């Protein structure tokens, strides 16, 4: 059996790169959601501090700060991978991803600015 020879010109039928970008973008967005949610649950909001636990507060502040920075980086990389120049147009999917990334970025930036008031 002999295959037909490929047509002249570039082969544009391979969409594996686009699918790989979507997969890695989705995986990184999922990782960003986990980092964002863990930092949100460990956030030291509130003025109630039990006696003897003041030394832990600074460690949690550092953890939340690093997690917020990591969430911002993961969101940026995921958005770059999920929105290439040539991609299928799915408006509902696009708006959902934009909303999810926007909420995570806004709350991470809020945590970074809020943590500055906790430290001082």
N, C-alpha and C positions, 0 to 999 in steps of 0.2 A: 504494500500500500504506500502510495506516495501522496504527500500533502501538497495542496496548491501552494505556490510560492506567495509570499506576502506582497501586498500591493506596494507600489512605489510611494514614497513619502513617509511621514512619521506615523507611528501606530498610536492612535488616540483611543483605542478601544479598552486599554488597560486602565481601569478605574481603581486599582488596588491602592494607589497612593492616597486618593481621596478618602477611601474607606478606612485606611490606616490612620489618617489624620483625625477622622471623626471618632474612631475608637479611642485613640490616645487622648484626644480632647475630652471625651466623655469620662474616661478613667481619671484624668487629672481634675476634672470638675468634681467628680465624686470624692476624690482625695481632699479637695479644697472644702467641700461640704463637711466632711468628717472633722478636719482641722478647725473649721469655723464653729461647728456645733460644740466640740469639746471645749474650746476657748470660751464660748458663750455660757456653757454650764459652769465653768470654773471662775467666771468673772467675779471679782471681789466687790460688787456693788453693795452698798449698805454701810451704815456706820456702826453696826453692832459687831463688837469684837469681844470674844470671850477672854477672860483672863488667862494669860500664859500662851496665847496663840498669836501674839503680835509679830513674832519672828517669822511666821509662815507667810504673812501677807506680802512681804517683798518678793519672796520666791514665786508666789502666784502671779504677782504683777509682771515679773520678768517672763514667766511662762506665757501669760496672755499676750504680752507685747510681741514676743517671738512668734506666737501662733497667728496673730493678726498680720504680721509682716509676711509670714509664710502663706497665709490665705490670699493676700493681695498678689503675691508672685504666682501662685498656682492659678488664680483666676485669670491673670493676664496671659499666662501661657495657654490655658485652656481656651480662652476666647480667641487667641491667635490661631490655634489649631482647629477650632470649631467653625470659624468663619473665613474660609479661604476665598480667593477671588472668584473662582468658578466652583459653584456648589449647587446642589438642588435647592430650589426655592420652596421652602415650607414655612410660610409666615407664622403659623401657630407655634411651631417648634422654635423658630428664631426668636419670637417675642417672649416665649417662656424662658429660653436660655438667657436672653438679655435681662429679663426681670430677676431671675435667680442670681445671676452674676452681679447685677446692680445692688440687690439687697445685701449680698455678702460683702461687697466692696464698701458700701455705705456703712454697714455696722462695724466692719473692721477699722475703717477710718475713724468712726466715732469712738471706738475703744482706744485707739492710739491717742486721740486728743484727750479723752477722759482720763486715761492712765497718767497723763502728765499732772493732772490735779491731785491724784492719789499720792504720788511720790513726794510732792512738795508739801 
